[in-house]
Amino acid sequence: MTSFFPDVNVWLALSDGGHSHHAFASNWLDRLPDDSILILSRFTQMGLLCLLTNTAVMGDRTLTLGDAWAVYDGWLEDPRVDFYPEPRNVDVGFRRATEPFAGKAAAKWVGDCWLLAFAQAAHARLVTFDQGLCEFARKQGNRAVVPG
């Protein structure tokens, strides 16, 4: 069994048929082995809810919060998907992941480092469209993947 931890943008692409990466994300999901697990976390849950209800992101496909919850609940009904609470040891990995940015203003990297630390603590492969994050994750020892 292999566990995958999609970032927020992958969950959005999987959830929105009109997303520019929907076909890539769906094809990736369809090719996963049957015993694969996809992990949702509080971070990705909140991000997905925010993006699905954001008119700047979704345009005329913007959902109400109730409809966004229904999309999320639909994922939880998929036997391949599970919600993982925050692992106890994630803070150590989070601090370690942020070390390369200690001397920088690194607002974008804070969330990315959290995703990487969570993936590592959950023993999961990070799944992201972000090539920079994917490369950083690989340098940190995570076998990150780009759907497609």
C-alpha positions in Angstrom: 0.0 0.0 0.0 1.2 3.5 -0.9 -0.1 6.6 0.7 -0.3 9.9 -1.2 -0.7 13.3 0.3 -2.1 15.7 -2.5 -1.6 19.4 -1.9 -4.5 21.8 -2.0 -4.2 22.5 -5.7 -4.2 18.8 -6.6 -7.4 18.4 -4.5 -8.9 21.4 -6.3 -8.0 20.0 -9.8 -9.5 16.6 -8.8 -12.7 18.3 -7.5 -13.3 20.8 -10.3 -14.0 19.4 -13.8 -13.3 22.9 -15.3 -9.8 23.2 -13.7 -7.0 23.5 -16.2 -5.2 20.5 -14.5 -8.3 18.3 -14.0 -7.5 15.8 -16.8 -3.9 15.4 -15.5 -5.1 14.9 -11.9 -7.9 12.5 -12.9 -5.6 10.5 -15.1 -3.1 10.2 -12.2 -5.8 9.1 -9.8 -7.2 6.6 -12.2 -3.7 5.0 -12.7 -3.0 4.5 -8.9 -2.9 0.9 -7.6 -6.2 -0.2 -6.0 -4.6 -0.3 -2.5 -3.5 3.4 -2.7 -4.6 5.8 0.0 -5.1 9.5 -0.5 -4.7 11.6 2.6 -6.7 14.7 3.5 -5.5 16.8 6.4 -7.0 19.8 8.2 -4.7 22.1 6.1 -5.8 20.6 2.8 -9.4 20.4 3.9 -9.5 24.1 4.7 -7.6 25.0 1.6 -10.0 23.1 -0.6 -13.1 24.7 1.1 -11.5 28.2 0.6 -10.6 27.7 -3.0 -13.9 26.1 -4.1 -15.8 29.1 -2.6 -13.4 31.8 -3.9 -14.7 33.7 -6.9 -11.2 34.8 -7.9 -10.3 31.2 -8.3 -13.5 29.5 -9.5 -15.2 32.3 -11.5 -18.6 31.2 -12.6 -18.0 27.8 -11.0 -17.8 29.2 -7.5 -19.5 27.0 -4.9 -21.4 27.9 -1.8 -19.8 26.7 1.4 -22.5 24.1 1.7 -21.7 22.8 -1.8 -18.0 22.9 -1.1 -18.6 20.7 2.0 -20.6 18.3 -0.2 -17.5 18.0 -2.5 -15.3 17.3 0.5 -17.8 14.8 1.9 -17.8 13.1 -1.4 -14.1 12.6 -1.2 -14.5 11.0 2.2 -17.0 8.5 0.8 -14.3 7.3 -1.6 -12.7 4.2 0.0 -9.2 5.4 -1.2 -9.5 8.7 0.7 -9.0 9.2 4.4 -8.6 12.1 6.8 -5.5 12.0 8.9 -5.2 14.1 12.0 -2.0 15.9 12.6 0.8 13.5 13.4 2.4 14.0 16.8 5.9 14.4 15.4 5.1 16.8 12.6 6.4 19.9 14.3 10.0 18.5 14.3 9.8 17.9 10.6 8.2 21.2 10.0 11.0 23.1 11.7 13.6 21.0 9.8 11.9 21.7 6.5 11.9 25.5 7.1 15.6 25.6 8.1 16.8 26.5 4.5 14.6 29.6 4.6 15.5 30.8 8.1 17.3 33.9 6.8 14.7 34.8 4.2 11.2 36.2 4.0 9.6 32.9 3.0 5.8 33.3 3.2 5.1 30.9 0.3 7.4 28.3 1.7 5.8 28.1 5.1 2.7 26.3 3.8 4.8 24.2 1.5 7.1 23.1 4.3 4.1 22.2 6.4 2.8 20.0 3.5 6.2 18.3 3.2 6.5 17.8 7.0 3.0 16.3 7.1 3.7 14.0 4.2 6.9 12.8 5.8 5.3 12.3 9.2 2.4 10.3 7.6 4.9 8.3 5.5 3.2 9.5 2.3 4.3 10.8 -1.0 3.6 14.5 -1.5 1.6 15.1 -4.7 1.9 18.6 -6.2 1.8 20.5 -9.5 4.4 22.8 -8.0 7.7 21.8 -9.6 9.7 23.8 -7.1 8.0 22.2 -4.2 8.4 18.8 -5.8 12.2 19.3 -6.3 12.5 20.6 -2.7 10.6 17.6 -1.4 12.8 15.2 -3.3 15.9 16.9 -1.8 14.4 16.4 1.6 14.0 12.7 1.0 10.3 12.6 0.0 9.4 10.7 -3.2 7.1 13.6 -4.3 5.2 13.1 -7.5 3.6 15.5 -10.1 0.3 14.2 -11.4 -0.1 13.8 -15.1 
